[in-house]
Amino acid sequence: MIPVQQLVVGDGKDGRPYGDCTRACVASIFELPIDQVPNFAAAAPRDPAAIARAAGRR
C-alpha cells in the first residue's frame, strides 16, 4: 500500500464539489496514481457498488 493524498475536499453542499477521500483510499490500496481512479462521490454519490465495478475492471 502506498499513501495517496486526496485532492478535493468538500461535501457537495452549497455548490462545493464532493471530496475524493474514497478515491484516495482506493488508489492507496491498489497502489495507483489518484488520477487513474474515478472520484466515486462525484460520479455516483448514491451508488455504493461503483467501487466494486471499478475494481472489477482492473
C-alpha positions as CSV (number, residue, x, y, z in Angstrom):
1,M,0.0,0.0,0.0
2,I,1.2,3.5,-0.8
3,P,-0.2,6.7,0.8
4,V,-2.1,8.9,-1.5
5,Q,-3.5,12.3,-0.5
6,Q,-6.9,13.4,-1.5
7,L,-7.0,16.3,-4.0
8,V,-10.6,17.6,-3.4
9,V,-12.1,18.5,-0.1
10,G,-15.9,19.1,0.1
11,D,-19.3,17.7,0.9
12,G,-21.2,18.6,-2.3
13,K,-23.3,21.2,-0.4
14,D,-23.6,24.9,-1.3
15,G,-22.1,24.3,-4.8
16,R,-18.9,22.9,-3.4
17,P,-17.6,19.7,-5.1
18,Y,-17.7,16.3,-3.5
19,G,-14.4,15.3,-1.9
20,D,-12.3,12.5,-3.2
21,C,-11.2,10.7,0.0
22,T,-12.7,7.4,-1.1
23,R,-10.8,7.7,-4.4
24,A,-7.5,8.4,-2.5
25,C,-8.1,5.3,-0.3
26,V,-8.8,3.0,-3.3
27,A,-5.7,4.5,-5.0
28,S,-3.6,3.7,-1.9
29,I,-4.8,0.1,-1.6
30,F,-4.3,-0.7,-5.3
31,E,-1.1,1.4,-5.5
32,L,-2.3,3.5,-8.3
33,P,-1.9,7.2,-9.1
34,I,-5.0,9.0,-8.0
35,D,-5.8,10.2,-11.5
36,Q,-6.3,6.6,-12.6
37,V,-9.2,6.1,-10.1
38,P,-12.6,7.8,-10.6
39,N,-14.0,10.2,-8.0
40,F,-16.7,7.9,-6.8
41,A,-18.5,10.5,-4.7
42,A,-18.8,13.0,-7.6
43,A,-19.5,10.4,-10.3
44,A,-22.1,8.3,-8.4
45,P,-22.8,9.8,-4.9
46,R,-25.6,7.3,-4.2
47,D,-24.0,4.2,-5.9
48,P,-22.1,2.1,-3.4
49,A,-21.4,-0.6,-6.0
50,A,-19.3,1.8,-8.1
51,I,-16.2,0.8,-6.3
52,A,-16.8,-2.9,-6.9
53,R,-17.4,-2.3,-10.6
54,A,-14.2,-0.2,-10.9
55,A,-12.2,-2.8,-9.1
56,G,-13.6,-5.5,-11.4
57,R,-12.1,-3.6,-14.4
58,R,-8.6,-3.9,-13.0
